[in-house]
Amino acid sequence: MYDIDELLKTVRRVHFIGIGGSGMCPLAEILHKEGYILSGSDNNDGDTLNRIRSLGIPVYMGQRAGNIKGAEMIVYTAALLSDNPELVAAKNSGIPTFERSKLFGAITRMYKNCVGVCGTHGKTTVTSMLSQIMITAGADPTCVIGGKLPLIGANGRVGHSDMMICEACEFVDTFLDLSPGTAVILNIDEDHLDYFKTVENLIASFRKFALLATDRVIYNGGDERTLRAVGGIQGKDMVSFGLTSNCDYNARNIDIKHAVPSFDVYIKDEFLGRLELSIPGRHNVLNALAATAAAHLNGVPFSVISDAVSDFKGAGRRFEILGKRNGITIADDYAHHPKEIEVTLTAAKEMDYKRVWAVFQPFTFSRTSMLIKDFAKALNIADRVVMTEIMGSREVNTYGVHTSQLAGMIEGSVWFDTFDEVAQYIVDNAKEGDLVITLGCGDIYKAAKLMLKKYDNAEV
């Protein structure tokens, strides 16, 4: 069994299988900065691969056994199937081979001040917002984000300070490979129960992550499961945020106009200042509080925090407005859990649109089956619902679940097999003043782009 921390002290040539992945690209950039000689492979071209190539890193298109030649260490994305020929060759080669989270963990240990942001919801928004604050403050952090941050035009950056800000995902416990100085826990909701089995196991996992923090835990003081996860932890600076005055960082005098919040920030009963957000949704009050607490505790003046938060227009695929055609607004959001869909659609309904169309792609059979009633309740917030079949991803449909079952719980909803049919239905039925928002963590954004293309072709 190899120790990746020790290996990184001796190897120089590292090969990435799936280097274009959103979670792989920033790690490759960090190793490149540290002087490692890299190579990579991927099946899909795109912006991230162009970014990698611009650094002079060679990329092989297509995954073949021969791509690993010359490597002293190999890193692969968890998205690969077990029979991937390049992965099979790597595991049979005798070359030390690690899943991405192991390298991610080793990289967090390169930084004295690593802030790991976890939670069922809001990770990308808070990681992005905190990154924008710290960059604005001149802290020059290294960042690993789950979505594209418009400020840097990417989902990661290599800084030259001892600070790292990273998104810490609980999926199959990968966040337990990280070594944060500060752990930020936003919330704990029922998800990934195909792996965790019970909510108690899920809470226990977040507790383990909190215990990994060497210095500080920043946690949601109004979330009952989070409180259970952090209860009784000693030997660390425990800092809460929330909507009540007993939380260390708390929000008061919340005002919401056209779904966009503003509020006063207090530390206990001491007034710190007022935040004016530029992103919609009541839930972003807590997200902004969490980012504010993490930045303020790192010495950033509130005036800088306030300016950066006001300038923050969101991360990629988080209520991202893609375009407007014929008076119809097309947007996209990563929401794939009932709670996320609920807050996104609630925010949309508070805005000045005539009708809100939810275009939803269910993701994984297990989540759809286990939470189907919750999905139906959340989607019913929209005026009209259009769906695709379930994107199974890594799963086989042993649950016998289908979109038709979900549609049966949502009056007037329709579903289609292809994105082309989805896009055409929207083009044929949406009207001026409507908002159409695609929802899901798969590739449903392609349907949104197809809608825009169809509108443009119709105009031509």
DODREN-455788 format. One record per residue (C-alpha): residue in one letter; chain; x, y, z. Coordinates in pm, whole numbers. Layout:
BEGIN
+----+----+--------+--------+--------+
| aa | ch |     xx |     yy |     zz |
+----+----+--------+--------+--------+
|  a |  A |      X |      Y |      Z |
...
+----+----+--------+--------+--------+
This chain:
BEGIN
+----+----+--------+--------+--------+
| aa | ch |     xx |     yy |     zz |
+----+----+--------+--------+--------+
|  m |  A |      0 |      0 |      0 |
|  y |  A |    152 |    329 |   -110 |
|  d |  A |    152 |    648 |     98 |
|  i |  A |     57 |    923 |   -148 |
|  d |  A |    206 |   1199 |     70 |
|  e |  A |    545 |   1024 |     68 |
|  l |  A |    521 |    943 |   -304 |
|  l |  A |    461 |   1306 |   -392 |
|  k |  A |    800 |   1385 |   -236 |
|  t |  A |    981 |   1158 |   -481 |
|  v |  A |    784 |   1117 |   -808 |
|  r |  A |    788 |   1383 |  -1079 |
|  r |  A |    574 |   1237 |  -1361 |
|  v |  A |    200 |   1214 |  -1287 |
|  h |  A |    -67 |   1100 |  -1532 |
|  f |  A |   -438 |   1195 |  -1496 |
|  i |  A |   -707 |    967 |  -1641 |
|  g |  A |  -1003 |   1200 |  -1703 |
|  i |  A |   -799 |   1518 |  -1665 |
|  g |  A |  -1077 |   1735 |  -1810 |
|  g |  A |  -1318 |   1665 |  -1525 |
|  s |  A |  -1422 |   1964 |  -1315 |
|  g |  A |  -1268 |   1803 |  -1007 |
|  m |  A |   -949 |   1689 |  -1182 |
|  c |  A |   -848 |   2003 |  -1371 |
|  p |  A |   -778 |   2223 |  -1061 |
|  l |  A |   -568 |   1947 |   -900 |
|  a |  A |   -363 |   1913 |  -1216 |
|  e |  A |   -305 |   2290 |  -1219 |
|  i |  A |   -182 |   2281 |   -858 |
|  l |  A |     67 |   2000 |   -928 |
|  h |  A |    182 |   2182 |  -1241 |
|  k |  A |    256 |   2491 |  -1028 |
|  e |  A |    452 |   2269 |   -789 |
|  g |  A |    677 |   2158 |  -1076 |
|  y |  A |    544 |   1811 |  -1155 |
|  i |  A |    556 |   1685 |  -1516 |
|  l |  A |    200 |   1598 |  -1611 |
|  s |  A |      8 |   1421 |  -1883 |
|  g |  A |   -359 |   1335 |  -1911 |
|  s |  A |   -635 |   1174 |  -2112 |
|  d |  A |  -1004 |   1235 |  -2165 |
|  n |  A |  -1291 |   1134 |  -2391 |
|  n |  A |  -1456 |   1474 |  -2418 |
|  d |  A |  -1302 |   1797 |  -2543 |
|  g |  A |  -1399 |   2128 |  -2386 |
|  d |  A |  -1295 |   2442 |  -2198 |
|  t |  A |  -1116 |   2258 |  -1917 |
|  l |  A |   -898 |   2064 |  -2162 |
|  n |  A |   -811 |   2386 |  -2344 |
|  r |  A |   -710 |   2532 |  -2008 |
|  i |  A |   -490 |   2226 |  -1938 |
|  r |  A |   -330 |   2241 |  -2284 |
|  s |  A |   -254 |   2612 |  -2238 |
|  l |  A |    -21 |   2511 |  -1953 |
|  g |  A |    175 |   2290 |  -2192 |
|  i |  A |     34 |   1966 |  -2049 |
|  p |  A |    -12 |   1699 |  -2320 |
|  v |  A |   -361 |   1547 |  -2339 |
|  y |  A |   -453 |   1223 |  -2516 |
|  m |  A |   -803 |   1207 |  -2659 |
|  g |  A |   -952 |    865 |  -2590 |
|  q |  A |   -854 |    631 |  -2308 |
|  r |  A |   -610 |    359 |  -2402 |
|  a |  A |   -356 |    146 |  -2216 |
|  g |  A |    -63 |    311 |  -2393 |
|  n |  A |   -142 |    653 |  -2247 |
|  i |  A |     11 |    566 |  -1909 |
|  k |  A |    361 |    506 |  -2050 |
|  g |  A |    630 |    691 |  -1855 |
|  a |  A |    412 |    776 |  -1556 |
|  e |  A |    546 |    736 |  -1203 |
|  m |  A |    204 |    791 |  -1046 |
|  i |  A |   -148 |    773 |  -1190 |
|  v |  A |   -461 |    956 |  -1070 |
|  y |  A |   -808 |    870 |  -1200 |
|  t |  A |  -1154 |   1019 |  -1170 |
|  a |  A |  -1422 |    823 |   -983 |
|  a |  A |  -1650 |    874 |  -1284 |
|  l |  A |  -1466 |    598 |  -1476 |
|  l |  A |  -1624 |    257 |  -1520 |
|  s |  A |  -1421 |    -30 |  -1373 |
|  d |  A |  -1357 |   -182 |  -1717 |
|  n |  A |  -1209 |    140 |  -1863 |
|  p |  A |   -905 |     12 |  -2058 |
|  e |  A |   -670 |    284 |  -1934 |
|  l |  A |   -777 |    232 |  -1572 |
|  v |  A |   -740 |   -146 |  -1604 |
|  a |  A |   -391 |    -99 |  -1749 |
|  a |  A |   -299 |    141 |  -1468 |
|  k |  A |   -408 |    -99 |  -1195 |
|  n |  A |   -220 |   -386 |  -1359 |
|  s |  A |     97 |   -184 |  -1426 |
|  g |  A |    246 |   -176 |  -1079 |
|  i |  A |    255 |    204 |  -1102 |
|  p |  A |    104 |    362 |   -788 |
|  t |  A |   -257 |    445 |   -884 |
|  f |  A |   -497 |    659 |   -679 |
|  e |  A |   -856 |    779 |   -704 |
|  r |  A |   -886 |   1159 |   -723 |
|  s |  A |   -993 |   1210 |   -359 |
|  k |  A |   -664 |   1063 |   -234 |
|  l |  A |   -463 |   1321 |   -431 |
|  f |  A |   -708 |   1594 |   -324 |
|  g |  A |   -643 |   1502 |     38 |
|  a |  A |   -266 |   1513 |     -8 |
|  i |  A |   -291 |   1855 |   -172 |
|  t |  A |   -494 |   1994 |    119 |
|  r |  A |   -202 |   1899 |    342 |
|  m |  A |     26 |   2125 |    135 |
|  y |  A |   -159 |   2430 |    272 |
|  k |  A |   -144 |   2551 |    633 |
|  n |  A |   -483 |   2721 |    609 |
|  c |  A |   -727 |   2494 |    426 |
|  v |  A |  -1099 |   2578 |    447 |
|  g |  A |  -1318 |   2281 |    351 |
|  v |  A |  -1684 |   2361 |    280 |
|  c |  A |  -1928 |   2071 |    318 |
|  g |  A |  -2304 |   2023 |    339 |
|  t |  A |  -2583 |   1858 |    144 |
|  h |  A |  -2678 |   2191 |    -18 |
|  g |  A |  -2493 |   2512 |    -98 |
|  k |  A |  -2133 |   2388 |   -114 |
|  t |  A |  -2055 |   2537 |   -454 |
|  t |  A |  -2222 |   2870 |   -380 |
|  v |  A |  -2042 |   2916 |    -47 |
|  t |  A |  -1705 |   2796 |   -181 |
|  s |  A |  -1744 |   3035 |   -476 |
|  m |  A |  -1856 |   3328 |   -263 |
|  l |  A |  -1577 |   3276 |     -8 |
|  s |  A |  -1324 |   3246 |   -290 |
|  q |  A |  -1446 |   3575 |   -440 |
|  i |  A |  -1420 |   3747 |   -101 |
|  m |  A |  -1067 |   3622 |    -35 |
|  i |  A |   -947 |   3703 |   -388 |
|  t |  A |  -1098 |   4052 |   -358 |
|  a |  A |   -922 |   4089 |    -22 |
|  g |  A |   -587 |   4010 |   -185 |
|  a |  A |   -539 |   3685 |      7 |
|  d |  A |   -439 |   3501 |   -315 |
|  p |  A |   -597 |   3165 |   -220 |
|  t |  A |   -581 |   2839 |   -410 |
|  c |  A |   -940 |   2735 |   -489 |
|  v |  A |  -1111 |   2411 |   -589 |
|  i |  A |  -1478 |   2475 |   -668 |
|  g |  A |  -1756 |   2250 |   -796 |
|  g |  A |  -1877 |   2509 |  -1049 |
|  k |  A |  -1732 |   2786 |  -1261 |
|  l |  A |  -1669 |   3114 |  -1076 |
|  p |  A |  -1721 |   3401 |  -1325 |
|  l |  A |  -1459 |   3615 |  -1150 |
|  i |  A |  -1184 |   3374 |  -1259 |
|  g |  A |  -1362 |   3208 |  -1552 |
|  a |  A |  -1287 |   2863 |  -1412 |
|  n |  A |  -1370 |   2625 |  -1128 |
|  g |  A |  -1029 |   2655 |   -970 |
|  r |  A |   -723 |   2874 |   -938 |
|  v |  A |   -368 |   2834 |   -814 |
|  g |  A |   -271 |   3092 |   -554 |
|  h |  A |     65 |   3161 |   -396 |
|  s |  A |    -39 |   3192 |    -32 |
|  d |  A |    -79 |   2925 |    236 |
|  m |  A |   -462 |   2942 |    202 |
|  m |  A |   -676 |   2688 |     19 |
|  i |  A |  -1056 |   2703 |    -19 |
|  c |  A |  -1218 |   2384 |   -136 |
|  e |  A |  -1551 |   2213 |   -176 |
|  a |  A |  -1571 |   1899 |     39 |
|  c |  A |  -1823 |   1645 |    -90 |
|  e |  A |  -1970 |   1376 |    135 |
|  f |  A |  -2046 |   1137 |   -154 |
|  v |  A |  -1904 |    792 |    -58 |
|  d |  A |  -1716 |    968 |    224 |
|  t |  A |  -1457 |   1124 |     -9 |
|  f |  A |  -1437 |   1435 |    213 |
|  l |  A |  -1282 |   1219 |    485 |
|  d |  A |   -964 |   1206 |    273 |
|  l |  A |   -918 |   1582 |    319 |
|  s |  A |   -727 |   1760 |    595 |
|  p |  A |   -897 |   2095 |    662 |
|  g |  A |   -778 |   2355 |    907 |
|  t |  A |  -1135 |   2490 |    908 |
|  a |  A |  -1442 |   2277 |    843 |
|  v |  A |  -1758 |   2460 |    733 |
|  i |  A |  -2081 |   2259 |    769 |
|  l |  A |  -2378 |   2417 |    593 |
|  n |  A |  -2653 |   2160 |    652 |
|  i |  A |  -2722 |   1786 |    656 |
|  d |  A |  -3015 |   1650 |    455 |
|  e |  A |  -3120 |   1304 |    339 |
|  d |  A |  -2908 |   1218 |     36 |
|  h |  A |  -2676 |    944 |    -89 |
|  l |  A |  -2867 |    697 |    127 |
|  d |  A |  -2781 |    424 |   -123 |
|  y |  A |  -2434 |    453 |     35 |
|  f |  A |  -2499 |    578 |    390 |
|  k |  A |  -2814 |    362 |    438 |
|  t |  A |  -2937 |    569 |    735 |
|  v |  A |  -2948 |    935 |    832 |
|  e |  A |  -2759 |    843 |   1150 |
|  n |  A |  -2468 |    714 |    940 |
|  l |  A |  -2478 |   1035 |    737 |
|  i |  A |  -2464 |   1252 |   1050 |
|  a |  A |  -2178 |   1039 |   1186 |
|  s |  A |  -1983 |   1099 |    864 |
|  f |  A |  -2018 |   1476 |    892 |
|  r |  A |  -1903 |   1450 |   1253 |
|  k |  A |  -1589 |   1271 |   1135 |
|  f |  A |  -1526 |   1555 |    891 |
|  a |  A |  -1569 |   1813 |   1169 |
|  l |  A |  -1322 |   1620 |   1384 |
|  l |  A |  -1066 |   1635 |   1100 |
|  a |  A |  -1049 |   2015 |   1134 |
|  t |  A |   -730 |   2112 |   1313 |
|  d |  A |   -836 |   2465 |   1409 |
|  r |  A |  -1201 |   2559 |   1365 |
|  v |  A |  -1552 |   2436 |   1283 |
|  i |  A |  -1802 |   2684 |   1138 |
|  y |  A |  -2148 |   2530 |   1150 |
|  n |  A |  -2517 |   2602 |   1090 |
|  g |  A |  -2656 |   2669 |   1436 |
|  g |  A |  -3014 |   2638 |   1314 |
|  d |  A |  -2987 |   2296 |   1151 |
|  e |  A |  -3082 |   2015 |   1390 |
|  r |  A |  -2877 |   1743 |   1219 |
|  t |  A |  -2571 |   1966 |   1199 |
|  l |  A |  -2602 |   2039 |   1572 |
|  r |  A |  -2609 |   1665 |   1638 |
|  a |  A |  -2299 |   1620 |   1422 |
|  v |  A |  -2093 |   1881 |   1609 |
|  g |  A |  -2234 |   1829 |   1958 |
|  g |  A |  -1969 |   1788 |   2227 |
|  i |  A |  -1669 |   1849 |   2001 |
|  q |  A |  -1386 |   2000 |   2202 |
|  g |  A |  -1040 |   2135 |   2137 |
|  k |  A |  -1144 |   2347 |   1838 |
|  d |  A |  -1283 |   2695 |   1787 |
|  m |  A |  -1657 |   2624 |   1740 |
|  v |  A |  -1836 |   2906 |   1555 |
|  s |  A |  -2206 |   2902 |   1464 |
|  f |  A |  -2404 |   3096 |   1204 |
|  g |  A |  -2779 |   3122 |   1167 |
|  l |  A |  -3096 |   3327 |   1179 |
|  t |  A |  -3126 |   3353 |   1558 |
|  s |  A |  -2933 |   3578 |   1796 |
|  n |  A |  -2784 |   3285 |   1989 |
|  c |  A |  -2568 |   3205 |   1682 |
|  d |  A |  -2224 |   3367 |   1672 |
|  y |  A |  -2282 |   3517 |   1326 |
|  n |  A |  -2651 |   3593 |   1277 |
|  a |  A |  -2876 |   3763 |   1024 |
|  r |  A |  -3142 |   4017 |   1121 |
|  n |  A |  -3379 |   4256 |    944 |
|  i |  A |  -3395 |   4037 |    635 |
|  d |  A |  -3555 |   4211 |    338 |
|  i |  A |  -3630 |   4030 |     12 |
|  k |  A |  -3711 |   4219 |   -308 |
|  h |  A |  -3779 |   4024 |   -627 |
|  a |  A |  -3634 |   3717 |   -450 |
|  v |  A |  -3299 |   3888 |   -378 |
|  p |  A |  -3214 |   3923 |     -4 |
|  s |  A |  -3042 |   4190 |    199 |
|  f |  A |  -2985 |   4170 |    574 |
|  d |  A |  -2791 |   4295 |    876 |
|  v |  A |  -2505 |   4084 |   1007 |
|  y |  A |  -2440 |   4062 |   1381 |
|  i |  A |  -2173 |   3886 |   1583 |
|  k |  A |  -2391 |   3785 |   1876 |
|  d |  A |  -2547 |   4127 |   1953 |
|  e |  A |  -2276 |   4341 |   1794 |
|  f |  A |  -2378 |   4497 |   1460 |
|  l |  A |  -2121 |   4425 |   1190 |
|  g |  A |  -2288 |   4572 |    881 |
|  r |  A |  -2545 |   4510 |    609 |
|  l |  A |  -2510 |   4268 |    317 |
|  e |  A |  -2684 |   4331 |    -15 |
|  l |  A |  -2686 |   4013 |   -226 |
|  s |  A |  -2711 |   3995 |   -603 |
|  i |  A |  -2828 |   3633 |   -621 |
|  p |  A |  -3189 |   3521 |   -569 |
|  g |  A |  -3323 |   3294 |   -298 |
|  r |  A |  -3395 |   3316 |     73 |
|  h |  A |  -3159 |   3020 |    129 |
|  n |  A |  -2866 |   3239 |     20 |
|  v |  A |  -2894 |   3436 |    346 |
|  l |  A |  -2740 |   3136 |    524 |
|  n |  A |  -2490 |   3077 |    243 |
|  a |  A |  -2373 |   3438 |    261 |
|  l |  A |  -2352 |   3420 |    642 |
|  a |  A |  -2131 |   3111 |    625 |
|  a |  A |  -1897 |   3275 |    373 |
|  t |  A |  -1894 |   3597 |    578 |
|  a |  A |  -1803 |   3411 |    898 |
|  a |  A |  -1518 |   3221 |    728 |
|  a |  A |  -1377 |   3539 |    570 |
|  h |  A |  -1416 |   3757 |    879 |
|  l |  A |  -1243 |   3498 |   1096 |
|  n |  A |   -958 |   3509 |    845 |
|  g |  A |   -916 |   3880 |    907 |
|  v |  A |  -1108 |   4028 |    613 |
|  p |  A |  -1271 |   4365 |    700 |
|  f |  A |  -1651 |   4365 |    669 |
|  s |  A |  -1640 |   4646 |    411 |
|  v |  A |  -1441 |   4419 |    177 |
|  i |  A |  -1678 |   4128 |    246 |
|  s |  A |  -1980 |   4346 |    171 |
|  d |  A |  -1840 |   4470 |   -162 |
|  a |  A |  -1737 |   4120 |   -273 |
|  v |  A |  -2072 |   3964 |   -179 |
|  s |  A |  -2258 |   4239 |   -364 |
|  d |  A |  -2043 |   4179 |   -673 |
|  f |  A |  -2095 |   3801 |   -657 |
|  k |  A |  -2338 |   3703 |   -933 |
|  g |  A |  -2339 |   3330 |   -858 |
|  a |  A |  -2150 |   3025 |   -978 |
|  g |  A |  -2199 |   2837 |  -1302 |
|  r |  A |  -2517 |   2626 |  -1313 |
|  r |  A |  -2657 |   2800 |  -1003 |
|  f |  A |  -2965 |   2989 |  -1128 |
|  e |  A |  -2751 |   3084 |  -1426 |
|  i |  A |  -2935 |   3293 |  -1685 |
|  l |  A |  -2829 |   3153 |  -2024 |
|  g |  A |  -3026 |   3386 |  -2249 |
|  k |  A |  -3353 |   3550 |  -2340 |
|  r |  A |  -3549 |   3480 |  -2658 |
|  n |  A |  -3891 |   3615 |  -2762 |
|  g |  A |  -3936 |   3755 |  -2411 |
|  i |  A |  -3873 |   3410 |  -2259 |
|  t |  A |  -3586 |   3374 |  -2009 |
|  i |  A |  -3386 |   3049 |  -2023 |
|  a |  A |  -3195 |   2958 |  -1707 |
|  d |  A |  -3013 |   2654 |  -1569 |
|  d |  A |  -2959 |   2524 |  -1217 |
|  y |  A |  -2773 |   2227 |  -1068 |
|  a |  A |  -3058 |   2147 |   -826 |
|  h |  A |  -3100 |   1769 |   -809 |
|  h |  A |  -3235 |   1713 |   -457 |
|  p |  A |  -3596 |   1798 |   -356 |
|  k |  A |  -3482 |   2065 |   -109 |
|  e |  A |  -3266 |   2233 |   -374 |
|  i |  A |  -3549 |   2225 |   -627 |
|  e |  A |  -3785 |   2369 |   -364 |
|  v |  A |  -3567 |   2670 |   -282 |
|  t |  A |  -3480 |   2735 |   -647 |
|  l |  A |  -3841 |   2725 |   -766 |
|  t |  A |  -3959 |   2926 |   -465 |
|  a |  A |  -3708 |   3198 |   -555 |
|  a |  A |  -3817 |   3184 |   -919 |
|  k |  A |  -4183 |   3229 |   -822 |
|  e |  A |  -4093 |   3539 |   -619 |
|  m |  A |  -3949 |   3704 |   -930 |
|  d |  A |  -4136 |   3897 |  -1198 |
|  y |  A |  -4214 |   3612 |  -1436 |
|  k |  A |  -4561 |   3524 |  -1563 |
|  r |  A |  -4505 |   3149 |  -1543 |
|  v |  A |  -4220 |   2932 |  -1419 |
|  w |  A |  -4139 |   2619 |  -1619 |
|  a |  A |  -3937 |   2349 |  -1441 |
|  v |  A |  -3750 |   2123 |  -1684 |
|  f |  A |  -3617 |   1842 |  -1467 |
|  q |  A |  -3380 |   1553 |  -1529 |
|  p |  A |  -3391 |   1308 |  -1234 |
|  f |  A |  -3042 |   1186 |  -1142 |
|  t |  A |  -2981 |    831 |  -1016 |
|  f |  A |  -3247 |    567 |   -967 |
|  s |  A |  -3181 |    537 |   -593 |
|  r |  A |  -3236 |    906 |   -517 |
|  t |  A |  -3546 |    923 |   -740 |
|  s |  A |  -3698 |    613 |   -581 |
|  m |  A |  -3621 |    705 |   -220 |
|  l |  A |  -3734 |   1069 |   -248 |
|  i |  A |  -4003 |   1049 |   -519 |
|  k |  A |  -4280 |   1205 |   -306 |
|  d |  A |  -4049 |   1490 |   -205 |
|  f |  A |  -3956 |   1549 |   -570 |
|  a |  A |  -4326 |   1566 |   -665 |
|  k |  A |  -4399 |   1816 |   -387 |
|  a |  A |  -4106 |   2040 |   -485 |
|  l |  A |  -4177 |   2032 |   -859 |
|  n |  A |  -4542 |   2120 |   -800 |
|  i |  A |  -4421 |   2469 |   -702 |
|  a |  A |  -4366 |   2540 |  -1074 |
|  d |  A |  -4650 |   2639 |  -1305 |
|  r |  A |  -4551 |   2382 |  -1567 |
|  v |  A |  -4327 |   2075 |  -1537 |
|  v |  A |  -4140 |   1899 |  -1820 |
|  m |  A |  -3914 |   1602 |  -1747 |
|  t |  A |  -3673 |   1357 |  -1907 |
|  e |  A |  -3616 |    995 |  -1822 |
|  i |  A |  -3389 |    931 |  -1522 |
|  m |  A |  -3015 |    964 |  -1575 |
|  g |  A |  -2890 |    652 |  -1400 |
|  s |  A |  -2521 |    750 |  -1407 |
|  r |  A |  -2330 |    486 |  -1210 |
|  e |  A |  -2643 |    285 |  -1118 |
|  v |  A |  -2852 |      1 |  -1259 |
|  n |  A |  -3230 |     42 |  -1223 |
|  t |  A |  -3288 |   -230 |   -964 |
|  y |  A |  -3551 |      2 |   -811 |
|  g |  A |  -3795 |    -25 |  -1101 |
|  v |  A |  -3845 |    350 |  -1094 |
|  h |  A |  -3936 |    561 |  -1400 |
|  t |  A |  -4015 |    924 |  -1469 |
|  s |  A |  -4374 |    826 |  -1556 |
|  q |  A |  -4428 |    742 |  -1188 |
|  l |  A |  -4310 |   1088 |  -1081 |
|  a |  A |  -4518 |   1251 |  -1356 |
|  g |  A |  -4826 |   1075 |  -1221 |
|  m |  A |  -4788 |   1280 |   -902 |
|  i |  A |  -4763 |   1616 |  -1083 |
|  e |  A |  -5079 |   1732 |  -1256 |
|  g |  A |  -5028 |   1844 |  -1615 |
|  s |  A |  -4662 |   1739 |  -1630 |
|  v |  A |  -4510 |   1581 |  -1942 |
|  w |  A |  -4194 |   1385 |  -2007 |
|  f |  A |  -3986 |   1293 |  -2310 |
|  d |  A |  -3703 |   1058 |  -2401 |
|  t |  A |  -3483 |   1311 |  -2581 |
|  f |  A |  -3360 |   1665 |  -2518 |
|  d |  A |  -3472 |   1758 |  -2868 |
|  e |  A |  -3833 |   1672 |  -2778 |
|  v |  A |  -3803 |   1862 |  -2448 |
|  a |  A |  -3663 |   2171 |  -2620 |
|  q |  A |  -3924 |   2161 |  -2896 |
|  y |  A |  -4207 |   2135 |  -2642 |
|  i |  A |  -4079 |   2447 |  -2467 |
|  v |  A |  -4039 |   2638 |  -2794 |
|  d |  A |  -4394 |   2542 |  -2893 |
|  n |  A |  -4557 |   2625 |  -2559 |
|  a |  A |  -4361 |   2885 |  -2357 |
|  k |  A |  -4484 |   3243 |  -2389 |
|  e |  A |  -4346 |   3592 |  -2346 |
|  g |  A |  -4275 |   3671 |  -1980 |
|  d |  A |  -4211 |   3307 |  -1885 |
|  l |  A |  -3902 |   3168 |  -1710 |
|  v |  A |  -3782 |   2826 |  -1824 |
|  i |  A |  -3528 |   2672 |  -1584 |
|  t |  A |  -3355 |   2340 |  -1641 |
|  l |  A |  -3287 |   2149 |  -1319 |
|  g |  A |  -3048 |   1860 |  -1250 |
|  c |  A |  -2683 |   1767 |  -1196 |
|  g |  A |  -2656 |   1558 |  -1513 |
|  d |  A |  -2647 |   1705 |  -1862 |
|  i |  A |  -2991 |   1872 |  -1872 |
|  y |  A |  -2815 |   2206 |  -1941 |
|  k |  A |  -2779 |   2075 |  -2297 |
|  a |  A |  -3158 |   2097 |  -2332 |
|  a |  A |  -3146 |   2464 |  -2230 |
|  k |  A |  -2880 |   2536 |  -2490 |
|  l |  A |  -3085 |   2346 |  -2748 |
|  m |  A |  -3385 |   2568 |  -2671 |
|  l |  A |  -3178 |   2879 |  -2740 |
|  k |  A |  -3052 |   2726 |  -3064 |
|  k |  A |  -3406 |   2641 |  -3178 |
|  y |  A |  -3523 |   2996 |  -3108 |
|  d |  A |  -3227 |   3135 |  -3302 |
|  n |  A |  -3287 |   2901 |  -3597 |
|  a |  A |  -3654 |   2999 |  -3602 |
|  e |  A |  -3557 |   3367 |  -3624 |
|  v |  A |  -3318 |   3294 |  -3914 |
+----+----+--------+--------+--------+
